[in-house]
Structures are given as C-alpha cells and as structure tokens.
Amino acid sequence: MRALIVEDEADVAADLAQAMLAAGFVADVAHDGEDAWFRGATEDYDIVILDVGLPRMDGMSVLRRWRTEQRSFPVIILSARNDWTERVAGIEAGADDYLGKPFAIGELIARIRGLLRRAAGRTSTTIETGKLVLDTHRMSATHDGRAVRLSQLEFRCLHYLAHQPGRAVSSGELAEHLYGTADAGDANAIEALVMRLRRKLGHETIETRRGFGYQLAGGT
C-alpha cells in the first residue's frame, strides 16, 4: 500500500519512511506544502501522514485543498502543538486522526492500521477472504487453516487485493501500490509475483479476469 509522508525535517521524514517500509508500505516523501499538495492531488495514496508546520504552504491549507478537490484518502496529522484548538482545526479541515509530537512510532503505525481498517469498512485486525486469512497486525497469513510463509512484498500484494473486494485490479495499479511506479515492464514483475503466490496458496486463490486484472477468490 502507498503512503505519503509530509514532513519538512529530513531526519524525521527518513525515520518515518523506514518505519512505514517495515510495516509494509511504499512511502513517498514531501518536504514542503506545495509539493505535498501536488502529490496528493495527482497520486492515489492509501494513507497520508501530514505535518502541520510546513514551508511554502502549511499543512492545514494543504488538507483543506485536498478535501475541496474531493481527495478522500485518510490523513493523520502530526504536530508539535498538541492543544485542543489545533485538534479541532484539523478535524474541521478534514483530518481523520491527530497525533502530537513527540510520539511513539508503534502508536503511529497502530493508528494508521486502524484508519485503513475503518476506511475499508473493517473493525478487526484480520481480513478473511475465502480460505485466506490475513493478520494485518502480525503481517502473517493462513490459507485453509495452514500458516503460509510470505515475503513482505507478497503480503502487501495480498493485503491490497483484499481491500478491493469484488473488483479486479490491473497490473499497473498493483505495481503503483507495491513499487510506487507503474512502468511498462512492471506487468511482468506483477505476473511473476502472482505466480509465486499461486504456488504457495493454490492457483484458485487469485483469479485472473482477462482485460481487467487480478482479484482474490471469495471477495464480495
């Protein structure tokens, strides 16, 4: 899944990007408000981590512009000013959550996963699709009651497909969410990844809809 980290402090942004990668995300980083607004206006992100104090355009203004433009991805605001007036301002601007600095990375990741579950209409940390069960907290999977060893990339692929029930996902869309790009050659990499997952889970677990893409069996 794709995340946008908007943070003007380079060290903090690097730490956040590393934590998000470890949690199974592909992370883009923007260091100022104008770059953040442009990325969010033109790219489809699953989650945005938005600092308030930014150069060139403050975080609240960026968020208001996104919401005015009907950009609906979940946004969690980070701010060194942890007072109720700013929390209210963030909610009114369209934020989904608010975390004051300093914060624990573990709490941030937990809140992000909660936002993604709610955005997908889920309340549990597990996602069940047919015989496949994904544990989004442990980043593990079982199939037909059997534990399956997955690489981080394989888990992220299944996790994204599981959040698109009843919809076929194209190779380009999968590549964008797994790698952060959708180059012409990525379709071959996605096909190889799907073949590897089918060997582990059974060919019937991931269906191919010709001309549309891939979807998990049992999704509604």
C-alpha positions in Angstrom: 0.0 0.0 0.0 1.1 3.5 -0.7 1.8 6.2 1.9 2.7 9.9 1.5 4.8 11.3 4.3 4.7 15.1 4.5 7.5 16.3 6.9 10.0 19.1 6.5 12.6 17.8 8.9 14.7 15.4 6.9 15.7 13.1 9.8 12.2 12.7 11.0 10.9 12.0 7.4 13.6 9.4 6.9 12.7 7.7 10.2 9.0 7.7 9.2 9.8 6.3 5.8 11.8 3.5 7.3 9.1 2.6 9.8 6.4 2.6 7.1 8.6 0.4 4.9 9.0 -2.1 7.8 5.2 -2.0 8.2 4.6 -3.0 4.6 4.1 0.3 2.8 5.7 2.0 -0.1 6.4 5.6 1.1 6.8 8.8 -0.8 8.1 11.9 1.0 7.3 15.6 0.5 9.2 18.2 2.4 7.0 21.3 1.7 3.4 22.1 1.4 3.2 22.8 -2.3 4.9 19.5 -3.2 2.6 17.7 -0.8 -0.5 19.2 -2.3 0.6 18.4 -5.8 1.4 14.7 -5.0 -1.8 14.3 -3.1 -3.8 15.9 -5.9 -2.3 13.7 -8.7 -1.5 10.4 -7.0 -3.7 7.8 -5.3 -2.4 7.2 -1.7 -3.8 4.8 0.8 -2.7 7.0 3.8 -1.1 10.4 4.3 1.0 11.4 7.3 0.8 15.2 7.3 2.9 17.6 9.4 1.3 20.9 10.2 4.3 23.2 10.2 5.5 23.2 6.6 7.3 25.7 4.4 5.5 27.1 1.3 2.1 26.0 2.4 1.0 25.0 5.9 -0.4 21.5 6.5 -3.9 22.7 7.3 -4.1 24.6 4.0 -2.9 21.5 2.1 -5.5 19.4 3.7 -8.3 21.8 3.0 -7.3 22.0 -0.7 -7.3 18.2 -0.9 -10.7 17.9 0.6 -12.1 20.7 -1.6 -10.8 18.7 -4.6 -12.6 15.6 -3.3 -9.4 13.8 -2.3 -10.7 11.3 0.2 -7.7 9.3 1.4 -7.2 9.0 5.2 -5.0 11.7 6.7 -3.3 11.6 10.1 -1.9 15.0 11.2 1.3 15.3 13.2 2.0 18.5 15.1 4.3 19.8 17.8 1.4 21.9 19.1 -0.7 19.3 21.0 -3.6 21.6 22.1 -7.3 21.1 21.6 -7.7 24.1 19.4 -5.4 22.7 16.7 -7.0 19.3 17.0 -10.4 20.9 16.4 -8.9 22.8 13.4 -7.5 19.6 12.0 -10.9 17.8 12.3 -12.7 20.7 10.6 -10.1 20.7 7.8 -10.9 17.0 7.1 -8.3 15.1 9.2 -9.1 11.5 10.2 -6.7 11.5 13.2 -4.3 13.7 15.1 -1.0 12.8 16.8 1.1 15.2 18.8 4.9 15.3 18.8 6.8 13.6 20.2 5.1 10.3 19.5 6.0 6.6 19.5 6.4 5.0 16.1 4.4 2.0 17.3 1.4 4.1 18.2 1.6 5.9 14.8 1.6 2.5 12.9 -1.3 1.2 15.0 -3.4 4.3 14.3 -2.6 4.1 10.6 -3.7 0.4 10.5 -6.9 1.4 12.4 -7.6 4.2 9.9 -7.2 1.8 7.0 -9.4 -0.8 8.5 -12.2 1.8 9.0 -11.7 3.2 5.5 -12.2 -0.4 4.2 -15.3 -0.9 6.5 -13.4 -3.3 8.7 -13.0 -3.3 12.5 -10.8 -6.4 13.0 -7.1 -6.7 12.5 -7.8 -9.8 10.4 -9.1 -9.9 6.9 -10.8 -13.1 5.7 -11.4 -13.8 2.0 -12.4 -17.3 1.1 -9.8 -19.6 2.6 -7.3 -16.9 3.1 -6.9 -15.0 6.4 -4.5 -12.1 6.7 -3.4 -10.7 10.0 -2.6 -7.1 9.4 -1.0 -6.6 12.8 1.5 -9.5 12.5 1.7 -9.3 8.7 1.1 -13.0 8.5 -1.3 -15.3 6.6 -3.0 -18.6 6.8 -4.7 -20.5 4.0 -7.3 -23.2 4.7 -6.0 -23.1 8.3 -2.3 -23.6 7.3 0.3 -20.9 8.1 1.9 -19.6 4.9 5.3 -18.0 4.9 5.2 -14.8 2.8 7.7 -12.2 1.9 6.9 -8.6 2.7 6.1 -7.9 -1.0 3.8 -11.0 -1.2 1.9 -9.9 1.9 1.5 -6.3 0.6 0.1 -7.7 -2.7 -2.5 -9.8 -0.9 -3.3 -7.0 1.5 -4.0 -4.6 -1.3 -6.1 -7.2 -3.2 -8.1 -8.0 0.0 -9.0 -4.3 0.3 -10.6 -4.4 -3.2 -13.4 -7.0 -2.7 -15.2 -7.9 -5.9 -13.0 -5.7 -8.1 -10.3 -6.8 -10.4 -7.0 -4.8 -10.0 -4.8 -4.2 -13.0 -1.1 -4.9 -13.1 -0.4 -1.2 -13.4 -2.4 -0.4 -10.3 -0.8 -3.2 -8.3 2.7 -2.1 -9.4 1.9 1.5 -8.4 0.9 0.4 -4.9 3.7 -2.1 -4.4 6.6 -0.3 -6.0 5.5 3.3 -6.2 5.7 3.3 -10.0 3.8 1.8 -12.9 6.4 1.3 -15.7 5.7 -0.8 -18.7 8.0 -3.6 -17.6 6.2 -3.9 -14.2 3.4 -6.0 -15.6 5.9 -8.9 -16.0 7.1 -8.4 -12.4 3.5 -8.5 -11.1 2.7 -11.6 -13.2 5.8 -13.3 -11.6 4.6 -12.3 -8.2 1.1 -13.6 -8.7 2.5 -16.9 -10.0 4.7 -17.2 -6.9 1.7 -16.6 -4.6 -0.4 -19.1 -6.5 2.3 -21.8 -5.9 2.0 -21.1 -2.2 -1.7 -20.6 -1.9 -3.2 -22.6 -4.8 -4.0 -21.4 -8.2 -7.6 -20.7 -7.4 -6.8 -18.2 -4.7 -6.0 -15.4 -7.1 -8.3 -15.2 -10.1 -7.5 -13.5 -13.4 -10.2 -11.5 -15.2 -8.8 -11.1 -18.7 -8.6 -7.5 -19.7 -9.2 -6.3 -16.1 -6.6 -7.8 -13.8 -6.5 -9.9 -10.6 -8.8 -10.4 -7.7 -8.9 -12.7 -4.6 -11.4 -15.6 -4.8 -14.2 -15.3 -2.3 -14.3 -11.5 -2.2 -17.7 -9.8 -2.1 
